Amino acid sequence: MEAVEQYYEEVELPSGGVFYSNIPDKLHLRPMTGYEQDILTTERLVKSGKALDMVLSNCLKEKIDLNELLVVDHAYLLFKLREISYGEIYPVKIKCPDCGKENEVEINLAEALSNVKEPDILSEPFEVELPSKGKAVCVFPRVKHIREVEKLSKTKGVEALPNFVERNTTALLSQLITELYLPYVKDELPKQEKIRRMFAKDIAYLRKFINTKGAVFKPEFSFACEFCGHEGMMDIPIQANFFFPDVE
Ligand SMILES: [Zn+2]
């Protein structure tokens, strides 16, 4: 095992680790081996959504509870693992949103991984004043919150990660809000009910607050269509070759 020691790379988390008590602020990742590839091809593990967790746990030097990681740190670790294992170039096929033609693009993961913003808020829980003069006391999204929401929806595994927060706002908010006061809703109602009755404006504000005031890691790249010239930032898609590249 000692020989593998030198292949660990230090990873600084987007959050800087400031919200953790049981997770060090710097972690160490090593490249995937054949053993991890086997895990990713074991259908039973992939279907149950456990494969990626096992792979990430294996490749991390520190034994941590992945469920306690912030979603942003978790996503960062997965992209970092891809970079460490196969290098920074990630070739993908992207359908142009404008002309619909398929482009072959080489995404530079090192560039994407540098697109990180440190958190503005440094302690939890934090209070957010809403546009309606209501107040929400919240924490930032962790993997365990996503898992709770996953139980209610059908999305699982890798493809769920980067855009998950966008697609399941209210279900996720009920995981993140610890206390809620709304001037337009009876205060004795259960939290779940209050969240359901929140004004859309308050929800949008809170969502934006949570998405921007914590650490931010946006796996994006700048797309330029070679057929029609369309340009814009796009989310980096996680395609089959993310963890199984065709080595040329
Ligand atoms: Zn195009």
Boltz pocket constraint, residues with backbone or C-beta under 6 A from the ligand:
constraints:
  - pocket:
      binder: B
      contacts: [[A, 96], [A, 97], [A, 98], [A, 99], [A, 100], [A, 101], [A, 225], [A, 226], [A, 227], [A, 228], [A, 229], [A, 230]]
      max_distance: 6.0
